[in-house]
Amino acid sequence: MKPSIDAVTWVAALDGAKALIWRNEGFDDQPNLKLLERFEDDNPADRDQSADRAGRLSDPAGGRSAVGDTDLHTLAKSRFVERVMHLLNASADNGDFDRVLVLAPAKVLGEARSHYSDALKALLLEQPVDVVNQPMDRIDAQVVAALTA
């Protein structure tokens, strides 16, 4: 997608616990990313959030079976991605950007896709990379690669 000269481009980098959203004030081949939003979710490992022991159910044959617990860590990651996508959907509806590049691991992109609005889909570029904890020069390189492809 080739933008117009005055196109507003946002870049969103996220994983299941951290998201950074920038506005590109530079060019596709020379980005100048200005941070708009930063989100971090304190999401301890599931073992630190769960009950001591799995629940038990009696079965008709007189035995007992363990019931698997919900993985609260994975659930929190999914909800975090949903909240970030809700923000991007609202921004797309408001016309805050002309296109948005989402940089996220493939698994997170898969989770995010179920939350894309039609307005966001029309303005969206995706790159399956995990850069949210990388230095800015590596993020800039990924942005250049995605926007100039």
C-alpha positions as CSV (number, residue, x, y, z in Angstrom):
1,M,0.0,0.0,0.0
2,K,1.6,3.2,-1.2
3,P,0.6,6.2,1.1
4,S,0.0,9.7,0.0
5,I,2.6,12.3,1.0
6,D,0.7,13.5,4.0
7,A,-0.5,10.0,5.2
8,V,-0.5,9.5,8.9
9,T,1.2,6.2,9.8
10,W,1.0,4.5,13.2
11,V,3.2,1.6,14.3
12,A,2.0,-0.7,17.0
13,A,4.4,-3.3,18.5
14,L,3.0,-5.7,21.0
15,D,3.3,-9.1,22.7
16,G,1.0,-10.5,25.3
17,A,2.0,-8.2,28.1
18,K,3.5,-5.0,26.5
19,A,2.4,-2.7,23.7
20,L,4.0,0.5,22.3
21,I,2.2,2.7,19.8
22,W,4.0,5.3,17.8
23,R,3.2,7.9,15.2
24,N,5.7,8.0,12.3
25,E,6.7,11.6,11.8
26,G,9.4,10.7,9.2
27,F,9.3,8.8,5.9
28,D,8.8,5.1,5.1
29,D,12.5,4.7,4.5
30,Q,13.6,7.0,7.4
31,P,11.1,6.6,10.2
32,N,10.9,9.1,13.1
33,L,8.7,7.3,15.6
34,K,7.1,9.4,18.4
35,L,5.6,7.4,21.2
36,L,1.9,7.9,21.6
37,E,0.9,5.2,24.1
38,R,2.6,2.6,26.2
39,F,0.8,-0.3,27.9
40,E,2.2,-2.9,30.2
41,D,0.3,-5.7,31.9
42,D,1.6,-7.3,35.1
43,N,0.9,-10.9,34.3
44,P,2.7,-13.4,36.6
45,A,3.1,-17.0,35.6
46,D,0.0,-19.2,35.9
47,R,1.4,-21.1,38.9
48,D,1.5,-17.8,40.8
49,Q,-2.2,-17.0,40.0
50,S,-3.8,-20.4,40.3
51,A,-5.3,-22.3,43.2
52,D,-3.2,-24.9,44.9
53,R,-4.7,-28.0,43.4
54,A,-6.9,-28.8,40.5
55,G,-10.6,-29.4,41.3
56,R,-12.0,-32.9,41.5
57,L,-15.3,-34.4,40.1
58,S,-16.9,-37.7,41.0
59,D,-17.7,-39.8,37.9
60,P,-20.6,-42.2,37.7
61,A,-18.4,-45.3,38.1
62,G,-17.4,-44.1,41.6
63,G,-14.0,-42.7,40.7
64,R,-12.7,-39.2,40.9
65,S,-11.3,-37.1,38.1
66,A,-9.2,-34.0,38.1
67,V,-10.6,-31.0,36.4
68,G,-8.1,-28.8,34.5
69,D,-7.7,-25.2,35.6
70,T,-8.0,-22.3,33.3
71,D,-4.5,-21.0,32.4
72,L,-4.9,-17.5,33.9
73,H,-1.6,-16.3,32.4
74,T,-2.7,-17.2,28.8
75,L,-6.2,-15.7,29.5
76,A,-4.6,-12.4,30.7
77,K,-2.5,-12.3,27.5
78,S,-5.5,-12.7,25.3
79,R,-7.4,-10.0,27.2
80,F,-4.4,-7.6,26.9
81,V,-4.3,-8.1,23.1
82,E,-8.0,-7.6,22.9
83,R,-7.7,-4.2,24.8
84,V,-5.0,-3.0,22.5
85,M,-7.0,-4.0,19.4
86,H,-10.0,-2.2,20.8
87,L,-7.9,1.0,21.0
88,L,-6.7,0.6,17.4
89,N,-10.2,-0.1,16.2
90,A,-11.5,3.1,17.9
91,S,-8.6,5.1,16.4
92,A,-9.3,3.7,13.0
93,D,-13.0,4.6,13.4
94,N,-12.0,8.1,14.4
95,G,-9.7,8.6,11.4
96,D,-6.6,9.1,13.6
97,F,-4.4,7.4,11.1
98,D,-4.3,6.5,7.4
99,R,-2.5,3.2,7.9
100,V,-1.2,1.2,10.9
101,L,1.7,-1.3,11.0
102,V,1.3,-4.0,13.6
103,L,4.5,-5.7,14.7
104,A,3.9,-8.8,16.8
105,P,4.8,-12.4,17.1
106,A,2.8,-14.7,14.8
107,K,0.8,-16.2,17.7
108,V,-0.2,-12.7,19.0
109,L,-1.1,-11.6,15.4
110,G,-3.4,-14.6,15.2
111,E,-5.1,-13.6,18.5
112,A,-5.4,-10.0,17.3
113,R,-7.0,-10.8,14.0
114,S,-10.2,-12.0,15.7
115,H,-10.6,-8.5,17.1
116,Y,-9.9,-6.4,13.9
117,S,-12.8,-4.2,12.9
118,D,-13.5,-3.7,9.2
119,A,-12.2,-0.1,9.3
120,L,-9.0,-1.3,10.9
121,K,-8.6,-4.1,8.3
122,A,-8.7,-1.6,5.5
123,L,-5.8,0.4,7.0
124,L,-3.7,-2.5,8.3
125,L,-0.2,-3.8,7.6
126,E,1.2,-6.8,9.6
127,Q,4.7,-8.0,10.3
128,P,5.2,-11.2,12.3
129,V,8.1,-10.1,14.5
130,D,8.7,-9.8,18.2
131,V,10.3,-6.3,18.6
132,V,8.5,-4.9,21.6
133,N,11.6,-5.3,23.9
134,Q,14.1,-4.5,21.2
135,P,16.2,-1.3,20.9
136,M,14.8,1.5,18.7
137,D,17.3,0.9,15.8
138,R,16.0,-2.7,15.4
139,I,12.4,-1.5,15.5
140,D,13.2,1.2,12.9
141,A,14.7,-1.5,10.7
142,Q,11.6,-3.6,10.9
143,V,9.4,-0.6,10.1
144,V,11.5,0.3,7.1
145,A,11.4,-3.3,5.9
146,A,7.6,-3.5,6.2
147,L,6.8,0.0,4.8
148,T,9.1,-0.2,1.8
149,A,8.3,-3.8,0.8
